[in-house]
Amino acid sequence: MTGDCHASFCGSPGVRFPRATRRLYLATVLDCHTKAVIGWAMDDNYRTGLIDTAIIMAARNHRITDGAIFHSDRGSNYTSAQFAATLKSLGIRQSVGRTGICYDNSMAESFFAILKNERVHRTVYPTREHARRDIARYIELRYNTTRRHSGLDYRIPQQVHDEYLKKQPAA
């Protein structure tokens, strides 16, 4: 999915997948309009560089409107000076949820619940690399392109994105 992105995004709190032989952390960037995962990164640690990689992937693959808002929880990585500088360099404003209120980041929490229920908890990963490939495949080939979402009137993220682009005036 490429093209214009909408004005707000949310980031994941980062999730550890214990079934891989070693820990694997996933950071995501979700488009709040289409619910698509537009940026993601995985590594064996959850340092700020991981979420930097996810937001840079989103910016590289999508035209993000200047002044777009990135919303996340108050995790130390998301409130770090390094991440603030990354967002600023991309022209993205930062928003963080209230302390201890998980509903403020419900879209990211929902994505991870879906990922775990539909894929991770049903799979035994012999290696971390196997888990990495399987999760990437799920995001790109299932979640974004074929999975229907109740919050999108049972349409898929790609369809919502395409409908948005058709409504835009020609440049």
C-alpha positions as CSV (number, residue, x, y, z in Angstrom):
1,M,0.0,0.0,0.0
2,T,1.6,3.3,-1.1
3,G,0.3,6.8,-1.6
4,D,-1.1,9.5,0.6
5,C,-1.6,8.8,4.3
6,H,-4.0,10.5,6.6
7,A,-3.4,12.9,9.5
8,S,-3.1,10.6,12.4
9,F,-1.2,7.4,13.3
10,C,-0.7,5.4,16.4
11,G,2.2,3.4,17.6
12,S,2.4,0.1,19.3
13,P,3.5,-0.4,22.9
14,G,5.8,-3.1,21.5
15,V,5.1,-6.8,22.0
16,R,7.3,-9.6,22.9
17,F,6.7,-13.0,21.2
18,P,7.9,-15.6,23.6
19,R,7.4,-18.7,21.4
20,A,10.4,-17.8,19.2
21,T,13.6,-19.3,20.5
22,R,14.6,-15.9,21.8
23,R,12.5,-12.7,22.3
24,L,11.3,-10.9,19.3
25,Y,9.8,-7.4,19.6
26,L,7.5,-5.7,17.1
27,A,6.9,-2.0,16.7
28,T,4.2,-0.8,14.4
29,V,2.8,2.4,12.9
30,L,-1.0,2.2,12.1
31,D,-2.9,4.5,9.8
32,C,-5.9,5.5,12.0
33,H,-8.1,6.0,8.9
34,T,-7.5,2.7,7.1
35,K,-6.3,0.7,10.1
36,A,-3.4,-0.5,7.9
37,V,0.0,-1.3,9.4
38,I,2.1,1.2,7.3
39,G,5.3,0.8,9.1
40,W,6.8,-1.9,11.3
41,A,10.1,-3.2,12.6
42,M,11.2,-6.3,14.5
43,D,14.3,-6.9,16.6
44,D,15.5,-8.8,19.7
45,N,15.3,-5.6,21.8
46,Y,12.9,-2.8,22.3
47,R,15.2,0.2,22.1
48,T,14.2,3.5,20.5
49,G,15.9,2.6,17.3
50,L,13.3,-0.1,16.7
51,I,10.4,2.4,16.7
52,D,12.5,4.9,14.7
53,T,12.8,2.2,12.0
54,A,9.0,1.6,12.0
55,I,8.1,5.3,11.6
56,I,10.8,5.8,9.0
57,M,9.4,2.9,7.0
58,A,6.0,4.4,7.2
59,A,7.3,7.8,6.0
60,R,9.4,6.2,3.2
61,N,6.5,4.1,1.8
62,H,3.8,6.7,2.2
63,R,3.3,10.4,1.6
64,I,2.6,11.6,5.1
65,T,0.9,14.9,5.4
66,D,3.1,17.6,7.1
67,G,1.8,18.0,10.6
68,A,0.4,14.5,10.9
69,I,0.0,13.3,14.4
70,F,1.7,10.2,15.8
71,H,0.0,8.9,19.0
72,S,1.5,6.4,21.4
73,D,1.6,5.4,25.0
74,R,4.0,7.1,27.4
75,G,6.7,4.4,27.1
76,S,10.2,5.7,27.6
77,N,11.1,5.0,24.0
78,Y,8.2,7.0,22.7
79,T,8.9,10.0,25.0
80,S,12.7,10.0,24.3
81,A,14.5,12.9,22.8
82,Q,15.8,10.6,20.0
83,F,12.2,9.6,18.9
84,A,11.0,13.2,19.2
85,A,13.8,14.3,16.9
86,T,12.9,11.5,14.4
87,L,9.3,12.7,14.3
88,K,10.3,16.3,14.0
89,S,12.6,15.5,11.1
90,L,9.6,13.8,9.3
91,G,7.3,16.8,10.0
92,I,5.1,14.7,12.4
93,R,3.6,16.0,15.6
94,Q,3.7,13.8,18.7
95,S,0.8,12.9,21.0
96,V,0.9,10.6,24.0
97,G,-1.8,9.0,26.0
98,R,-2.7,9.5,29.6
99,T,-0.7,7.5,32.2
100,G,-2.3,4.2,32.9
101,I,-5.2,4.6,30.4
102,C,-4.9,1.7,27.9
103,Y,-8.0,3.0,26.0
104,D,-5.9,5.9,24.7
105,N,-4.0,3.5,22.5
106,S,-6.8,1.0,21.8
107,M,-6.1,0.8,18.0
108,A,-2.6,-0.5,18.6
109,E,-3.7,-2.8,21.4
110,S,-6.5,-4.2,19.1
111,F,-4.0,-4.9,16.3
112,F,-1.7,-6.9,18.7
113,A,-4.7,-8.8,20.1
114,I,-5.7,-9.8,16.5
115,L,-2.1,-10.7,15.5
116,K,-1.7,-12.9,18.6
117,N,-5.1,-14.6,18.3
118,E,-5.0,-15.2,14.5
119,R,-1.3,-16.0,14.1
120,V,1.2,-16.0,17.0
121,H,-0.7,-18.2,19.5
122,R,-1.5,-20.7,16.7
123,T,2.1,-21.1,15.6
124,V,5.2,-22.7,17.1
125,Y,8.2,-20.8,15.8
126,P,11.4,-22.9,15.7
127,T,13.6,-19.8,15.3
128,R,13.3,-16.1,15.7
129,E,13.9,-15.7,12.0
130,H,10.9,-18.0,11.2
131,A,8.7,-15.9,13.5
132,R,10.0,-12.7,11.9
133,R,9.1,-13.9,8.4
134,D,5.7,-15.3,9.4
135,I,4.7,-12.1,11.2
136,A,5.9,-9.9,8.3
137,R,3.9,-12.1,5.9
138,Y,0.8,-11.8,8.1
139,I,1.0,-8.0,8.2
140,E,1.6,-7.6,4.4
141,L,-0.4,-10.4,2.9
142,R,-3.3,-10.9,5.4
143,Y,-3.9,-8.0,7.7
144,N,-3.4,-5.1,5.2
145,T,-4.8,-6.7,2.1
146,T,-7.4,-9.4,2.8
147,R,-8.6,-9.2,6.5
148,R,-11.9,-7.4,6.9
149,H,-12.3,-5.1,9.8
150,S,-15.6,-4.4,11.7
151,G,-14.5,-0.8,12.3
152,L,-14.2,-0.3,8.5
153,D,-17.7,-1.7,7.8
154,Y,-16.1,-5.0,7.0
155,R,-13.9,-3.7,4.3
156,I,-10.2,-4.3,4.1
157,P,-7.6,-1.5,4.8
158,Q,-6.4,-1.5,1.2
159,Q,-9.9,-1.0,-0.1
160,V,-10.4,2.0,2.3
161,H,-7.1,3.4,1.2
162,D,-8.0,3.1,-2.5
163,E,-11.4,4.7,-1.9
164,Y,-9.7,7.6,-0.2
165,L,-7.3,8.1,-3.2
166,K,-10.2,8.1,-5.7
167,K,-11.8,11.0,-3.8
168,Q,-8.7,13.1,-4.0
169,P,-8.6,15.8,-6.7
170,A,-6.1,15.2,-9.5
171,A,-2.8,17.0,-9.0
